[in-house]
Amino acid sequence: MDDPSRTIEKLNEIETRLGEVFDAVSFLPGIQGRPFLEWEKTLERLRNQEEKNLVRMAVVGPIKSGKSTLTNSLFGGDYLKRGAGVITSIVTRIQPGDHPMAILEFKTWDDVNQEIGDALALVPSFVAARPEKGVDIRLESDRKELARALSQLGADQLIAQDTRSMNAMVLSAFLAGYEKVRDIVGSEPVRRIFEGQDFPLHKEFVGDENLATYLKDVLLSLPGPEEWKDRVEIADCQGSDSPNPLHLVMIEDYLFHVHLILYVVSSRTGLRQADIRFLSLLREMGLLENILFVVNVDISEHENLEDVKNLLARVANEISLIRPEPEVVAVSALYNLLENLGPDMPPRESARMDQWNGEKEFLEFLAIENSRLKALLHKRLLEDQAALVLGNKAGRLQVMATAATDWVRLHRDLLSRDRAQMDKALARLHKEREGLDQIRAMIRDALAGVNRKAQASLGWETDRYFDPAAGEILDGARKFIHQFSPNLEGLENRRFTLAVHAAFQELKIALDRHMAESVNPMVAGFVKRKEDDIARLIEKSGEPYQIMMREAARRFNRILEGMESPGGEREPDPEPLRLNLGEVKRVHGLTMPPLRSALKYSARIRTEAVFRLGAYRAFHAVLKLFAKKRPDADLSSARAIRDAVRRMKEETLHSLAEQFMDFKENLKFQYLYRLLDLGAQALMKDLDERFQGFTSGLEESRGLLDTKDQERKEAGQLLEGLEWDLREVRRKLDAVRRELAGPGPAGPGGEA
């Protein structure tokens, strides 16, 4: 295929010329209204859909692998904050534009207070003092109380590099950043735009952990490759090994809608266990065919080029255990970025570049690899995706061009006949149209019946998958919760209410991680399989009716063949119907509902546990009073904690079952059923458009046949010119479609 931008230009030229033909027909003498009004609406829809068509690529990988540096190098400038830390709780989306601009969307106060409430499992003293009262960071009393509770935490809880410390960091960040954002955040989402000299100021929010935690979305517009403009979105994601499970869930949500994943591996570490775990997660989601691997080479870390080549071979071999025949490219993201900066390079980086520039063999190898990366991105982001999208558009234009050609030829022939012959031909055409209308009504009814059966089947499969008693998802979560065991030895040394809170905290953190690493990928994989089932079912249900439509087309063509002038060209049979669910979802803004593990601390568990503690202690006191030998230790706290943990697990399972029930219903009614309905509608619209080719404009053009001789002559000349234009349109369309029918693109893992 030619450069996609050139192919787009060719189709736009064809689309414009076709629109001019439709418009010119309306000016023929005797024509009433616009014979091709429906086709004109279709052209407008195609233009609108093209404007919404973005190819999405996610840059993912572990923390400190060089994702932001690589993304910066792709755009040729130091735009993204590098090394922003693991607390950054957003996916930074980037779209090529004319100049640097950042659009930051802030969370609402309700969002902030909700997240604070979720993180407060770390601070049991704060919640224990106010079991029924929420937190509002706008209240000075709540901020002081939260700060005092955080100050009482042990140093190990604040400094330890585990998930538990993440909650402390989030709470501390909300408190520390409050004064700077208090006049920005509101009850509704607020957007701030930074451009021109103010553009670098966005880094203060993205790079400062205390401010980044208040952000909901970041969209950057950056100068980049011209071919990417209005067509590509790149997302710089959080580290796949972030200690915060919510970060992983947000990455998963974005990955479900991408066309390509750029997975970054640091040459300093090679492939680690965290990478294997994340790649296994992507396999469960059905996204392994959609990955390009980049080994980010730190030139200073390697003695020679042979060392890097050995690393590449080892990484490719390890990846192949999960993803056969992976595409692996080596680049030095930092070198590429600094080379692009030129005179704007910081002095320290300039000294580093001077050292690296002495490694000629190294740099020659990296230059070749960098060119290979650019070629692969061009193919995967532009050529392959363009072939899918533009192929669909070319097919739609072909249907319209064929219909217009038949209309023009028909009316040229009718103008050359007497009135009796005209009436006879029109009568045959109207009779054929009545038959087509009956076929169309039958197809619509049959598709509605297929849709009802498919919906019932989809509902049954979804109910079974999420069944609380025997479903695969709940069964795995149930086993995980039953097997979970908190560190009771450490808990028994704490005050009882704090110990119960700490036990719940351990359970919540462990379950959140299980949800992110095991449950979400399974759900995403299930949804993807159901999407494929929906597409196959709808396409298959349309096959019998396409046969009927083909026969109707042949009958219509036989009528035309008996009327048109010698040498007239006939079109081949209509193409097979194809359903592009990615386009359906994009046009209607349909997305899978996000899955969140939003467990809440149960005050009922704590109250019941405290009651049981009192009962255990009273019973223990009686034993000590009458026992001949006093017990060595008071075991009542340990027994109460164990019982609280048991009740906690039961409550958590109940809460989780309710959560999955809500998700299941949303998935069925808001996504799968709607996708089925909209897919069937898209197929019916495709069939309708093809039927229009047989019957468009017959009523509107009747007046043309009643015109006087001179007007007939002028109309015939105009129709002859339009036929020539349409012949050129079809010739160009054939050429474009031959280009698009070259070596087939690899199917995208996300939307098409």
N, C-alpha and C positions, 0 to 999 in steps of 0.2 A: 504494500500500500504506500502511496505517496505520503509526504508529511501530513499528519492529521489536520493541521490548520489549513493546508491547501485543499484537502478533501472537503472540509467544512465550507470553505469558500465556494467550491464547485457546487455543493448541494444548495447553498444559500442562493447562488445565481440561478440554479434550476428552479428553486422555490419561488424566487421573485418573478421569473419569466412565466411560470405556471399561473401565478396570481394575476399577472397582466393579461394572460389569455382569458382567464375567468372573468376579469373585468371587461375586456373588449367584447365578449359575447353579449353582455348586457346592453351594449349600444347598437346591436343589430336592429334594423327596422322591424317593428311589429312585436319585438320581445317584451313580455310583461314581467317586471321584477328582475330577479337575478337567478338564472337557471342553476348556477353553481354555488349558491349561497352556503350550502352545507360543506362543500369542499373548501370554501374560503374560511369557514370557521375551523375546519380541520387544520389548515395551514397556520392559522393563528395559534391553535393549541400546540402544534409542533414547535413554533417559535418560543412559546412560553416554557415548554418542557425543556428545550435546549438551554434556556437561560438558567434553569434550576439544576442542570446536570453538572455536578461537581464530582470529580474523582478524588477519593480520600485515601491518604496514606498515613499510617501511624508509625512514629519512630519509637520503638520500645527497647527495653533491655534493663539490666540491673542498675542500681545506683552507682554513679561515678564511672559508667562505661563510656561516657562521652556523647550522650544523645543530643544535648543542647549544642555542644560544639559542632557536631556533625550537621545538625539542622542549620546552624549559623553559616557553616561553610557552603551549604547548598544554595543559600541566598546571598552569599558573598559579603557578609558584614557581621559585626559583633552585636547583633540585635537582641538576642535572648540572654537573660541572666544565666551565666554558667555557674554550676555548683550551688544552686539555690537551696539545697538542703532537702531532707526527706519530708518536711512538714507541708510543702507545697501541695495543696489539696485539689488541684485543678489540672485538666488537660489544656495545654496552650495550643489553640488552633491558629494556623497561619495561612493566609491566602495572598497570592501575589497581587501587588497593586502598583500605583504610580509613584508613591512616596511612603515613607514609614509612618504608620498610624497604629495606635493601640486603642482598642475599645475594651474597657474593663467594666464588667457587671458585678455589682456587690450583692451579697446576701441581704435579706431583710432581717430586721430585729428578731422576728419569729424564728427564722432559720438559725440565727446565732444562738438564741436561747435554747433552741432544741438541741443543737450540737453540744452546748455546754451541759445540758441535762444528761445527754448520753454519756459524756465523758466523766460525769461526777461519780461513777462507780468507783473511781480511784480514791475519792475523798469521802469515806463513809461518815466521818464526823460531821461534815457539812449537811449531808442528807439525813442523818440520824436525828439531827436537831430540828428538822423541818420535814417530816415524812410526807405531808400532804401538800406542801407549798413548793411551787416551781421556782426557778431562778430568773431574774430579769437583770441583765448586766447594766441596764441604764440606771438602775437604782444604786446610789452610792453605798447604801447599807449592804446590798448583796455583794458588791465588789469588795468591800472591806471584809465581809465575812468569808468570802471565797479566798481572798488573799491570806487571811489568817489561817484558814484550814490548810491551804497549800504549804504555808510556812512550817506547819507541824509535821509534814511528811518527812520520812527518813531520807537521807542522802542517796541510799541505794535505789529508792523508788524514783528519784528525780534524774539520776545520772545513768542508770543501767540501760544498756542498748537493747531493750526488748520492747515488746508491744505495750507493756504496762506503762513504761516511761512516756510513750507516745501520748497518752491521755494527759499526763502532767504537762507536756510541752504544749498541747492544744489549749488547755485551760490557761496556762501562763501567757500564751500568745494572745488570747482574747483579752486578757486583762491588760497586758503591756501595750497592745495596739489600740485600745479603746479611745483614748484621748485624740488620736490622730484621725480616727474615722467617725467620731461621734456626730460630726456635722455632715457626713456624706451618706452613711447608711440611713435607711428610712423604713417605713412600714411597707413600701412597695419597692421592687427592684430598681436600683439606680445605676445609670450608665455614665461613665466618664470617658472622654475621648482625649488622647494625648497625641499631638502631631506637631510637625515643625520643630522648633527649639524645645518644645515641651515633651517630645517623644521619649527621650531618655528617662523622664520622670516615672514612666510606668514601671521601670525596674525597681523603684523604691517599694512598690507594692508587691511585685512578683518575687523580688529577691529578699525582702525583709519578712522573716517568718511571722513576725507579729502582725503584719498587715496582710500577708498572703492568705492567712486563715479567714479573712473577711471576704475574700473574692469567691464569686460563683462561676464566672466564665471569663476567659481572656481570649480575645480575637485580635491578632496582629495582621496588618496589611503591610507587606514588605516588597521592595523592588526585588525581582527575581527573574528567572528565565522567562522571556516574553511568551514562549509557547505554553507556559503554565497559567498565564493570566486568564481569569474567569473560568478556569477549567480544573484547577487542582487545589486541594486543601491538604495541608500537612499538619499533623498534630505531634507536638513534643510531649510525651507522656511521662508520668511519674515513674520512679524506679519499680520494676516488676517485683523486686524483693523488698519493697517498703515495709517497715514494721507495722504500718497501719493497714488493716484489711480493707478499709473503705477505699483506699487508693487503688488497690487491685480491682475492686468491684467497678470503679469508675473507668479504669482502663478496659475492662471487659465490655462495659456498655458501649464504649466508643468502637472497640474492635468489631462489634457485631455489624457495623455499618461501613467498614472500610473495604477498599478494593485491593490494597497492598499493605503488607507489614514489613517495615525495615527493622530487622532485629540486630542490635548493636552488641558486639562482644569485645571486651577490652583485651588487648594483646598482653597486658600486664598479668591478667589472671587466667586467660583462656576460658574454656567452657567450665562452669562450676555446677554444683548440685542444684543451686537456685535456678540456673538456666534450664537444666534438664526438667526440673519440676514445672517451670513456666511453659516450656515447649510441650510437655505432656498435657498441660491445661489447654493449650491451643489445639492440640490434636483432638481432645474431647469436644471442643467447640466446632470442629470441622474446618479449621482455618490453616492447616499445615500446607496446603497447596498454594497458599497466598503469601509466602514469606520469601524475602530476599535477605541473606545474612551478610553483615558487614563486620569485618574484624578491624577495629579501630586501633591502628598501630601507633604506639608511643615509641618514636624513633630512638629516644635516649635509653630505652629499656632493653634494646637488643644489640648484641655485639656485631652481628653481621646479617646480611640478607638471607643466608642459608637458615639462620635461626628463625626468621619470620616465615619462610617457606615451609619449614618443618611444622611450625605452629599452625599454619593454614591447613596443612594436610591433616594434622591431628584433630583440629576443630571440625573439619568437614567429615572426617571419619566418625567422630563422636555424634555429630548431628544426624548422620545417616542412619543411626540406630533407631531414630524416631521419625526422621523425614528423609526417605530415600532420595539420592541424587540431589542434594541441596545446592543452590547457587550461592557460592561464598566469594566475596570480594574483599580485598584488603585496601584500606585507605588510611591516610593520616589526617584526621579531621582537623587537628590543631594546625598542622603545617598548611593545609589548604586554606584555612581561615586566615592565618597570619599572612600568607602570600597575597590574599585578596586585599588585606588592609593596607599593604604598601607603606607609604609615609606615615599613616596614622597608627602604625604599630608602636606599642609601648616599648621603652628602651630595654627593659629586661627581656621582652619577647624578641627584640631585634638581635640581642646577643645569642639567644637560643637559635634563631634562624641562621645566623652566621655559622654556627657550629654544624647545623644540619645540612647546610648547603655544600659542605665538604664531602658529604656522603653521596657521591654521584651515582654509583650503582644502585644504591638504595632508592634514590629519588627517581631514577629512570623506571624502576620497577613499579613504584607507587604511581607515577604518572600514567603508565599503561593501565594499571588497575583502576585509577580514577576515571579514565576515559571509558573503561568497561562499565563502571557503575553508572555513568551518565547515559550510556547507550541502553543499559538494562532498564533504567528508570524511564527513559523515553519510550521504550517498547511497552513496558508494563503499564505505565500511567497514561500514555497517550495513544499509541498505536492499537494495543489490544482492546482498551476500553472504547476507543473511537470506532473500532471495527464493529463492536456490539451495538453501540448507540446509533452510529451512522448507518449501519446495515438496516436497522429497523426503520430509520427515517427514509432511506432510499426505497425500501419496499413500499412504504405508504405513498411516496411520491409517484412510484411506478403505477400503483392502482389508480391514482387520480389522473395521471397522464393518459393511461389507457382509456379511462372513462371519457375524458375530454376528446380524445381522438375519435372514438366511436360516435360521440355526439356530433362532432363537426362533419364527419363523413356522412352520417345519416342525413343531416340537414342539407348538405351539398347535393346529395342524391335526390332528396325530396323536392328541392327547388327546381330540379331539371324535369320533373314529371307533371302530368296534368292532375286536376283536382281528384278525379276518381281513383287514380293510382295512389295519390297521397292518402286519401281516406282509407283505402284498403290496407296500405302499409301501416298506418297509425293504428287501425283496428287490431291488426295482428300484434303490434307492439304493446298495446294496452291489455290485450288478453294475456300476453306473456307476463306483463307486470302484475296482473291479478294473481297469476300462479306464483310469482315470486313473493308477493305479499303473504300468500298462504304458507309458503315454505318458511318465510321469516317468522311468522307467528308460531308455527310449529316448533321451530328451533328455539324460540324464546321460552315457550312452555316446557320443552324438553330440558333445556338448560336449568330452568327453575327447579324441575324435579330432581335432576342430578345434583343440584346445589343443596337441596334439602337432605338428600341421602348422604352426601359428603359431609354436611354439617353434623349430622347425627353420628357418623363414623368418627369425625374429628373430636367431637365432644366425648364420645366413649373412650377413645384412646387417651385423651388428655385427662379425663377423670381417673382412668386406670393408672396412668403414670404418676399422678399426684395423690392417689388413694391413701388416706391416713393409716389404713390397716395393713395394706399389702403393696402399696406403691413403692417404686424403686427409690424415689427421692427421700420420702419420709423414713423408709426402712434404714437407709444409710445414716440419716441424722439421728434416728433412734438408737442405733448401735453406738454411734459416736458418743452420745450423751450418757448412755448407760455405762460405757467404759471409762468415762471421764472420772478422775479422782483428784481432788485438790490436795495441796500439801497440808494435811491436818496437823502434822507435828508443829509446823510454824504457826498455824492458826490458833492452836490451843494456848499459846503464850500471849495472845492479844485479848483485849476486852471483848466480851462475847458479841456485842452488836457490831463491833468492827470486824471481828472474825467472820461473821455471817456475810457482811458486805464484801470482804476480801474473797471469800469462797465464791460468791456470785460473780465477782469481777473475773476471777480465773476462768470460770465457766463461760462467761460472755466472750472473753477474748479468744478462748480456744474455739468456741462455736463460730464466731465471726470468721476466724481464719479457715475453718472447715467449710463454711458457706462459700467463701471467696475462692478457695482452691479446689473444692470438690463439687459442691452443689451447683453453683452458677455455671461452670462449664458444661455440666450434664444438662442443665435446663436449656442453655444456648444451643447445644448439640441437638436436643430434642426438637426445639423450635425450628432449627434449620432443616431438619429432616421433614418436619410437617410442611414447611414452605415448599420443599421439593415435591412432596406428595401432592400439594394443592396445584402446583404448576402442571405436573404430569396429568392429574385428573381432569383439569379444565381443558388442556390441549386434546386429550384423548376423547373427551365428550364432544368436542367440536369436529372431530374427524368425519363422522357420518354425514354431517350437515355440509361439510366442505365438498363432499362427493356430490350431494344434491345441488349445491351451488355451481359446481363445475358443469354438471349436466344442463342446468339452466343457462349458463354462459354459452354453452355450445349451441343450444336452441336459438338464443338471441343472436349469436354470430351467424347462424344459417340465414336468419332473416336479413341481416346486413349484407351477407354475401350475395343474396339474390337482388340486392338493390344497388350496391356501390359500383363505381366505375372500374373498368379493368385495371389490373396492376395494383389494386389496394392491398395493403399489408394486414395480416391478422396477427393478433397477439397470442402467445402461448397460454396454456391453462394457468389459472391463478396459482400463486405460490402457497405452500403449506402455511397454516396458521401458526404463529409463534406468540407465546405469552411472555412478556418481560415483566416479571413481578417486581424487579427493582424499580422500573419506571412507574409501575402502579403505586408502590409505596412512596416514591419520591413526590409524585404529583399530588397525592392525597395526604402527605405528611404523616404517614402511618409508621409507627415505631413500636418495637416490642416493649411492654411495660418493664421498668427496671426492677430488679430483685434486690431487696435490702434485708439484712438481718438487723432488725430494730428491736432488740430485746430491751425490756424495761425492768428495773429492779422492782420486785414485788414486795410492797409494804406488808402484805398479808403473810408472806413467808417469814419476815422478820418478827412480826407480832406473835405468830404461832410459835416460832422458835424460842422467843423470850418466855412465853407461857410454859413451854415444855422445860426450859431451863429451870424455872421456878419449881415445877413439879419434880424434876429430877433431884434438885437440891433438897427439897423437903423430904423426899423419900430417903435420900442419902443420910440426912440428919437423923431420921428415925432409926436407920440401920446402925449408925454410929452410937446412938443412945442405948440400944439394947444389945449390941454386939459385944461379945466377950473380948474380941480383939479388934482394935480400931483399924480401919482401912489405911493403907500407907498414903493414899492420895485421893483427892476429890476428883472422881471421874465424871461428874455430872456435866461439866462444860463440854468435854469431849463427846459424850453421848448426845447432848443437845445439838452440837455442831453437825455430827454425823446425820442425825435425824433431819436437821435443817437442809443439809445438802441433798438428802433423798427427796424431801418435799420440793426443793429447788429444781431438781431434775424433772419431777412430775409437772411442776408449773411451767417449766421451760418447754417441755414437749407439748403441753397443751397450747401454749402461746405460739409455738412454731407451727403446729397443725392449723391453727386459725390463720396464721400468716400465709401459709401455703394455700389454704382454701381461698383467701382473698386474691392471691396472685393467680391461682388457677382460673377463677372466674373472670378476672381482668384479661388474662391471656386468651381465654376462649372468646369472650364477647367483644372485647375492645380490639383484639388483634387478629386471631386466626379466623373467626367468622367473618370479620370485616374484610380481611384479605381475600377470603374465598368469594365473598359477594363482589368486591371490587374487581377481582380477577375475572369473574364471569361476566361482569359488565364490560370490562375491557375487550374480552373476546367477542361479545355481542356487538360492541361498537365496531370492531374490526370487520365482522360479517356484514353489519349494516352498511359500512362504507363501501364494501365490495358490491353489495346489492345496488347501491346508488349508481354504480357504473353502468348498470343496465337500463336505468329508468330516469336518470337525472334530467330535469329541464324539459320534459315532454309537454307538460301543461303550459309552462311559461312561453314555449316557443311556437305554440299553435298560431299565434298572430303573424309570425314570420311567413307562414305559408299563404296568407291572404294578401300579401303585399303586391304592389303593381310591378310591371315588367322591369322598369328602370331600377326600382328598389331591389327587386330580385337579383338583377345583374350585379348591383353594388354589393348586396349581401353575399352573393356567390364569390365575388372577388375577395371580400374580407375573410370569408371562410377558407378560401384557398390559402391565403396568407397565414391564417391561424393553423391550418393543417401543416404547413411547412414549419412553422415555429414548433409545433408539437413533435414533429419528426425529429427536429434538432434536440428538443428536450429529452426525448426517449433515447436518442443516440448517446447523449452525454450521460444519462442515467445508466445506460448499459455499460459505459466505460467505467463509471464510478463503481458499479456493482461488481465488475470484473476485478477491480483493484481490491475491493473489500473481500472478495471470495478467495483471496490468496491463502497462504498457510494460516490455518485457524488459530485464533488467540486462545491462550489458556484461560479457562473459565475463572471468573473472580470468586473469591471466597465470600465477599459481601454483596452489596447491591450492584446490579448491572447498570 
